[in-house]
Amino acid sequence: MTVEMFTPRWYYKGKVPFENQQEIERTFEEFMDLEKNFINPDNINGELLTSYGLPTNQSAPWERWLEFIKPCLSEMVDQLKPKRDIEVVPQEAWVNRYQKGHYQEYHCHSVQHCNLAAVYFYRLEGGCTNFKFYNNQHAAYKACGLDDMFEIPTAATITPKVQQGDIIIFPAHYPHLVSPNKSEFERITFSANFDVVPASNVSTTKHGKDLDLI
Protein backbone atom coordinates (compact mmCIF):
# COMPACT_ATOMS: atom_id res chain seq x y z
CA MET A 1 0.00 0.00 0.00
CA THR A 2 1.16 3.57 -0.64
CA VAL A 3 0.25 7.13 0.25
CA GLU A 4 -1.70 8.43 -2.72
CA MET A 5 -2.06 12.03 -3.95
CA PHE A 6 -5.24 13.58 -5.32
CA THR A 7 -6.40 16.85 -6.95
CA PRO A 8 -2.86 18.20 -7.46
CA ARG A 9 -2.32 21.80 -8.56
CA TRP A 10 -0.59 22.44 -11.86
CA TYR A 11 1.11 25.09 -13.95
CA TYR A 12 2.61 25.09 -17.43
CA LYS A 13 6.28 25.91 -17.94
CA GLY A 14 7.72 26.47 -21.38
CA LYS A 15 10.81 27.93 -23.04
CA VAL A 16 10.21 30.70 -25.57
CA PRO A 17 12.36 29.91 -28.64
CA PHE A 18 15.73 31.67 -28.42
CA GLU A 19 15.24 33.63 -31.64
CA ASN A 20 11.88 34.84 -30.27
CA GLN A 21 13.56 35.91 -27.01
CA GLN A 22 15.98 38.03 -29.04
CA GLU A 23 13.10 39.56 -30.99
CA ILE A 24 11.29 40.38 -27.73
CA GLU A 25 14.39 42.22 -26.46
CA ARG A 26 14.70 44.20 -29.68
CA THR A 27 10.98 44.96 -29.79
CA PHE A 28 10.82 46.26 -26.20
CA GLU A 29 14.21 48.01 -26.12
CA GLU A 30 12.79 51.50 -26.67
CA PHE A 31 9.92 50.96 -24.21
CA MET A 32 12.32 49.75 -21.50
CA ASP A 33 14.61 52.77 -21.91
CA LEU A 34 11.92 55.36 -21.08
CA GLU A 35 11.56 56.11 -17.36
CA LYS A 36 8.05 57.52 -17.88
CA ASN A 37 6.82 54.00 -18.66
CA PHE A 38 7.33 52.81 -15.07
CA ILE A 39 6.15 53.92 -11.64
CA ASN A 40 6.28 52.66 -8.07
CA PRO A 41 2.50 52.67 -7.45
CA ASP A 42 0.84 53.33 -4.11
CA ASN A 43 -2.06 50.94 -4.78
CA ILE A 44 0.05 47.77 -5.08
CA ASN A 45 1.26 45.83 -2.06
CA GLY A 46 4.94 45.81 -2.78
CA GLU A 47 7.96 47.79 -3.84
CA LEU A 48 8.66 47.63 -7.56
CA LEU A 49 8.58 49.53 -10.83
CA THR A 50 5.71 48.60 -13.12
CA SER A 51 4.02 49.72 -16.32
CA TYR A 52 0.68 48.43 -15.03
CA GLY A 53 -2.13 50.95 -15.32
CA LEU A 54 -0.10 53.60 -17.13
CA PRO A 55 -1.43 55.11 -20.39
CA THR A 56 1.95 54.45 -22.02
CA ASN A 57 1.54 50.72 -21.36
CA GLN A 58 -1.20 50.64 -23.97
CA SER A 59 1.29 51.68 -26.64
CA ALA A 60 3.79 48.94 -25.79
CA PRO A 61 4.18 46.28 -28.52
CA TRP A 62 2.12 43.65 -26.75
CA GLU A 63 0.59 42.21 -29.92
CA ARG A 64 4.06 41.33 -31.20
CA TRP A 65 4.97 39.80 -27.83
CA LEU A 66 1.88 37.58 -28.06
CA GLU A 67 3.06 36.31 -31.42
CA PHE A 68 6.51 35.52 -30.00
CA ILE A 69 5.07 33.47 -27.10
CA LYS A 70 2.39 31.79 -29.25
CA PRO A 71 4.35 28.49 -29.58
CA CYS A 72 4.22 28.11 -25.79
CA LEU A 73 0.54 29.01 -25.59
CA SER A 74 -0.24 26.44 -28.28
CA GLU A 75 1.81 23.78 -26.49
CA MET A 76 0.02 24.49 -23.20
CA VAL A 77 -3.40 24.19 -24.80
CA ASP A 78 -2.43 20.91 -26.48
CA GLN A 79 -1.14 19.42 -23.23
CA LEU A 80 -4.30 20.40 -21.34
CA LYS A 81 -6.42 18.51 -23.91
CA PRO A 82 -9.40 20.81 -24.58
CA LYS A 83 -12.82 19.19 -24.28
CA ARG A 84 -14.28 21.59 -26.84
CA ASP A 85 -13.25 24.28 -29.32
CA ILE A 86 -11.82 27.22 -27.38
CA GLU A 87 -10.34 30.66 -27.80
CA VAL A 88 -7.53 32.03 -25.63
CA VAL A 89 -8.27 35.74 -25.45
CA PRO A 90 -5.56 38.09 -24.09
CA GLN A 91 -6.85 40.70 -21.66
CA GLU A 92 -3.86 42.79 -20.59
CA ALA A 93 -0.10 42.63 -20.14
CA TRP A 94 2.48 44.74 -18.33
CA VAL A 95 6.13 44.89 -17.26
CA ASN A 96 7.40 44.50 -13.68
CA ARG A 97 10.94 45.55 -12.73
CA TYR A 98 12.52 44.44 -9.46
CA GLN A 99 15.68 46.23 -8.44
CA LYS A 100 17.61 45.32 -5.28
CA GLY A 101 15.19 45.15 -2.34
CA HIS A 102 12.08 45.21 -4.53
CA TYR A 103 9.31 42.68 -3.91
CA GLN A 104 5.59 42.04 -4.39
CA GLU A 105 3.35 40.68 -1.66
CA TYR A 106 0.79 37.86 -1.78
CA HIS A 107 -1.84 38.40 -4.49
CA CYS A 108 -3.74 36.68 -7.28
CA HIS A 109 -5.23 37.65 -10.63
CA SER A 110 -8.84 36.65 -9.93
CA VAL A 111 -10.75 39.30 -11.83
CA GLN A 112 -13.67 39.18 -14.25
CA HIS A 113 -12.81 37.80 -17.69
CA CYS A 114 -9.53 36.31 -16.53
CA ASN A 115 -8.98 32.63 -15.77
CA LEU A 116 -5.31 32.21 -16.73
CA ALA A 117 -2.29 34.30 -15.74
CA ALA A 118 1.20 34.21 -17.22
CA VAL A 119 4.68 35.35 -16.24
CA TYR A 120 7.45 35.66 -18.82
CA PHE A 121 10.96 35.87 -17.35
CA TYR A 122 12.50 38.57 -19.52
CA ARG A 123 15.65 39.13 -17.48
CA LEU A 124 17.03 36.88 -14.75
CA GLU A 125 20.66 37.89 -14.36
CA GLY A 126 22.05 36.24 -11.26
CA GLY A 127 19.78 33.22 -11.73
CA CYS A 128 17.31 33.92 -8.92
CA THR A 129 13.61 34.18 -9.82
CA ASN A 130 12.07 35.12 -6.43
CA PHE A 131 8.66 34.12 -7.85
CA LYS A 132 6.72 31.78 -5.54
CA PHE A 133 3.30 30.17 -5.50
CA TYR A 134 1.63 30.31 -2.09
CA ASN A 135 -0.18 27.22 -0.78
CA ASN A 136 -3.06 28.29 1.48
CA GLN A 137 -3.79 24.68 2.45
CA HIS A 138 -0.43 24.28 4.16
CA ALA A 139 -1.63 26.34 7.14
CA ALA A 140 -4.20 23.65 7.98
CA TYR A 141 -1.46 20.98 8.24
CA LYS A 142 0.53 23.29 10.51
CA ALA A 143 -2.45 24.13 12.71
CA CYS A 144 -3.47 20.51 13.35
CA GLY A 145 0.11 19.35 14.02
CA LEU A 146 0.44 16.90 11.12
CA ASP A 147 3.27 18.93 9.58
CA ASP A 148 5.27 18.43 12.81
CA MET A 149 4.62 14.68 12.88
CA PHE A 150 5.18 13.58 9.27
CA GLU A 151 7.14 14.37 6.12
CA ILE A 152 3.97 15.45 4.36
CA PRO A 153 4.40 16.40 0.66
CA THR A 154 3.27 19.98 1.18
CA ALA A 155 4.90 23.36 1.69
CA ALA A 156 3.83 26.94 2.28
CA THR A 157 5.52 28.17 -0.90
CA ILE A 158 6.65 26.54 -4.12
CA THR A 159 9.33 28.14 -6.29
CA PRO A 160 9.17 27.12 -9.98
CA LYS A 161 12.58 26.28 -11.44
CA VAL A 162 12.81 28.71 -14.31
CA GLN A 163 15.46 30.43 -16.39
CA GLN A 164 15.58 33.58 -18.47
CA GLY A 165 13.30 33.14 -21.48
CA ASP A 166 10.91 30.76 -19.70
CA ILE A 167 7.20 31.40 -19.33
CA ILE A 168 4.79 29.96 -16.78
CA ILE A 169 1.01 29.94 -17.18
CA PHE A 170 -1.35 29.06 -14.34
CA PRO A 171 -4.95 29.45 -13.16
CA ALA A 172 -5.50 33.10 -12.29
CA HIS A 173 -6.82 32.32 -8.80
CA TYR A 174 -3.51 30.84 -7.65
CA PRO A 175 -2.00 33.12 -4.98
CA HIS A 176 1.64 34.02 -5.57
CA LEU A 177 4.27 36.52 -4.50
CA VAL A 178 7.74 37.79 -5.31
CA SER A 179 10.24 37.70 -2.47
CA PRO A 180 12.76 40.57 -2.08
CA ASN A 181 15.46 40.76 -4.73
CA LYS A 182 18.70 40.44 -2.76
CA SER A 183 21.00 40.56 -5.76
CA GLU A 184 22.58 43.55 -7.48
CA PHE A 185 20.90 42.55 -10.74
CA GLU A 186 17.55 43.90 -11.86
CA ARG A 187 14.93 41.22 -12.44
CA ILE A 188 12.34 41.94 -15.16
CA THR A 189 9.17 39.99 -15.89
CA PHE A 190 6.16 40.42 -18.16
CA SER A 191 2.80 39.53 -16.63
CA ALA A 192 -0.37 38.86 -18.59
CA ASN A 193 -3.98 37.83 -18.11
CA PHE A 194 -5.94 35.60 -20.46
CA ASP A 195 -9.53 34.43 -20.67
CA VAL A 196 -10.17 30.94 -22.06
CA VAL A 197 -13.70 30.81 -23.50
CA PRO A 198 -15.72 28.59 -25.86
CA ALA A 199 -14.94 29.38 -29.45
CA SER A 200 -17.59 31.58 -31.02
CA ASN A 201 -16.68 31.04 -34.65
CA VAL A 202 -14.43 28.06 -35.35
CA SER A 203 -14.16 26.43 -38.75
CA THR A 204 -15.70 22.97 -38.98
CA THR A 205 -12.37 21.72 -40.34
CA LYS A 206 -10.70 22.50 -37.00
CA HIS A 207 -11.03 20.67 -33.75
CA GLY A 208 -9.67 21.22 -30.27
CA LYS A 209 -8.69 24.87 -30.15
CA ASP A 210 -8.57 28.20 -31.90
CA LEU A 211 -5.74 30.23 -30.40
CA ASP A 212 -7.17 33.63 -31.20
CA LEU A 213 -4.62 36.21 -30.07
CA ILE A 214 -6.18 39.63 -30.58
C-alpha positions in Angstrom: 0.0 0.0 0.0 1.2 3.6 -0.6 0.2 7.1 0.3 -1.7 8.4 -2.7 -2.1 12.0 -4.0 -5.2 13.6 -5.3 -6.4 16.8 -7.0 -2.9 18.2 -7.5 -2.3 21.8 -8.6 -0.6 22.4 -11.9 1.1 25.1 -14.0 2.6 25.1 -17.4 6.3 25.9 -17.9 7.7 26.5 -21.4 10.8 27.9 -23.0 10.2 30.7 -25.6 12.4 29.9 -28.6 15.7 31.7 -28.4 15.2 33.6 -31.6 11.9 34.8 -30.3 13.6 35.9 -27.0 16.0 38.0 -29.0 13.1 39.6 -31.0 11.3 40.4 -27.7 14.4 42.2 -26.5 14.7 44.2 -29.7 11.0 45.0 -29.8 10.8 46.3 -26.2 14.2 48.0 -26.1 12.8 51.5 -26.7 9.9 51.0 -24.2 12.3 49.8 -21.5 14.6 52.8 -21.9 11.9 55.4 -21.1 11.6 56.1 -17.4 8.0 57.5 -17.9 6.8 54.0 -18.7 7.3 52.8 -15.1 6.1 53.9 -11.6 6.3 52.7 -8.1 2.5 52.7 -7.4 0.8 53.3 -4.1 -2.1 50.9 -4.8 0.1 47.8 -5.1 1.3 45.8 -2.1 4.9 45.8 -2.8 8.0 47.8 -3.8 8.7 47.6 -7.6 8.6 49.5 -10.8 5.7 48.6 -13.1 4.0 49.7 -16.3 0.7 48.4 -15.0 -2.1 51.0 -15.3 -0.1 53.6 -17.1 -1.4 55.1 -20.4 1.9 54.5 -22.0 1.5 50.7 -21.4 -1.2 50.6 -24.0 1.3 51.7 -26.6 3.8 48.9 -25.8 4.2 46.3 -28.5 2.1 43.7 -26.8 0.6 42.2 -29.9 4.1 41.3 -31.2 5.0 39.8 -27.8 1.9 37.6 -28.1 3.1 36.3 -31.4 6.5 35.5 -30.0 5.1 33.5 -27.1 2.4 31.8 -29.3 4.4 28.5 -29.6 4.2 28.1 -25.8 0.5 29.0 -25.6 -0.2 26.4 -28.3 1.8 23.8 -26.5 0.0 24.5 -23.2 -3.4 24.2 -24.8 -2.4 20.9 -26.5 -1.1 19.4 -23.2 -4.3 20.4 -21.3 -6.4 18.5 -23.9 -9.4 20.8 -24.6 -12.8 19.2 -24.3 -14.3 21.6 -26.8 -13.2 24.3 -29.3 -11.8 27.2 -27.4 -10.3 30.7 -27.8 -7.5 32.0 -25.6 -8.3 35.7 -25.4 -5.6 38.1 -24.1 -6.8 40.7 -21.7 -3.9 42.8 -20.6 -0.1 42.6 -20.1 2.5 44.7 -18.3 6.1 44.9 -17.3 7.4 44.5 -13.7 10.9 45.6 -12.7 12.5 44.4 -9.5 15.7 46.2 -8.4 17.6 45.3 -5.3 15.2 45.2 -2.3 12.1 45.2 -4.5 9.3 42.7 -3.9 5.6 42.0 -4.4 3.3 40.7 -1.7 0.8 37.9 -1.8 -1.8 38.4 -4.5 -3.7 36.7 -7.3 -5.2 37.7 -10.6 -8.8 36.7 -9.9 -10.7 39.3 -11.8 -13.7 39.2 -14.2 -12.8 37.8 -17.7 -9.5 36.3 -16.5 -9.0 32.6 -15.8 -5.3 32.2 -16.7 -2.3 34.3 -15.7 1.2 34.2 -17.2 4.7 35.3 -16.2 7.4 35.7 -18.8 11.0 35.9 -17.4 12.5 38.6 -19.5 15.6 39.1 -17.5 17.0 36.9 -14.7 20.7 37.9 -14.4 22.0 36.2 -11.3 19.8 33.2 -11.7 17.3 33.9 -8.9 13.6 34.2 -9.8 12.1 35.1 -6.4 8.7 34.1 -7.8 6.7 31.8 -5.5 3.3 30.2 -5.5 1.6 30.3 -2.1 -0.2 27.2 -0.8 -3.1 28.3 1.5 -3.8 24.7 2.5 -0.4 24.3 4.2 -1.6 26.3 7.1 -4.2 23.6 8.0 -1.5 21.0 8.2 0.5 23.3 10.5 -2.4 24.1 12.7 -3.5 20.5 13.3 0.1 19.3 14.0 0.4 16.9 11.1 3.3 18.9 9.6 5.3 18.4 12.8 4.6 14.7 12.9 5.2 13.6 9.3 7.1 14.4 6.1 4.0 15.4 4.4 4.4 16.4 0.7 3.3 20.0 1.2 4.9 23.4 1.7 3.8 26.9 2.3 5.5 28.2 -0.9 6.6 26.5 -4.1 9.3 28.1 -6.3 9.2 27.1 -10.0 12.6 26.3 -11.4 12.8 28.7 -14.3 15.5 30.4 -16.4 15.6 33.6 -18.5 13.3 33.1 -21.5 10.9 30.8 -19.7 7.2 31.4 -19.3 4.8 30.0 -16.8 1.0 29.9 -17.2 -1.3 29.1 -14.3 -5.0 29.4 -13.2 -5.5 33.1 -12.3 -6.8 32.3 -8.8 -3.5 30.8 -7.6 -2.0 33.1 -5.0 1.6 34.0 -5.6 4.3 36.5 -4.5 7.7 37.8 -5.3 10.2 37.7 -2.5 12.8 40.6 -2.1 15.5 40.8 -4.7 18.7 40.4 -2.8 21.0 40.6 -5.8 22.6 43.5 -7.5 20.9 42.6 -10.7 17.6 43.9 -11.9 14.9 41.2 -12.4 12.3 41.9 -15.2 9.2 40.0 -15.9 6.2 40.4 -18.2 2.8 39.5 -16.6 -0.4 38.9 -18.6 -4.0 37.8 -18.1 -5.9 35.6 -20.5 -9.5 34.4 -20.7 -10.2 30.9 -22.1 -13.7 30.8 -23.5 -15.7 28.6 -25.9 -14.9 29.4 -29.5 -17.6 31.6 -31.0 -16.7 31.0 -34.6 -14.4 28.1 -35.4 -14.2 26.4 -38.8 -15.7 23.0 -39.0 -12.4 21.7 -40.3 -10.7 22.5 -37.0 -11.0 20.7 -33.7 -9.7 21.2 -30.3 -8.7 24.9 -30.2 -8.6 28.2 -31.9 -5.7 30.2 -30.4 -7.2 33.6 -31.2 -4.6 36.2 -30.1 -6.2 39.6 -30.6 
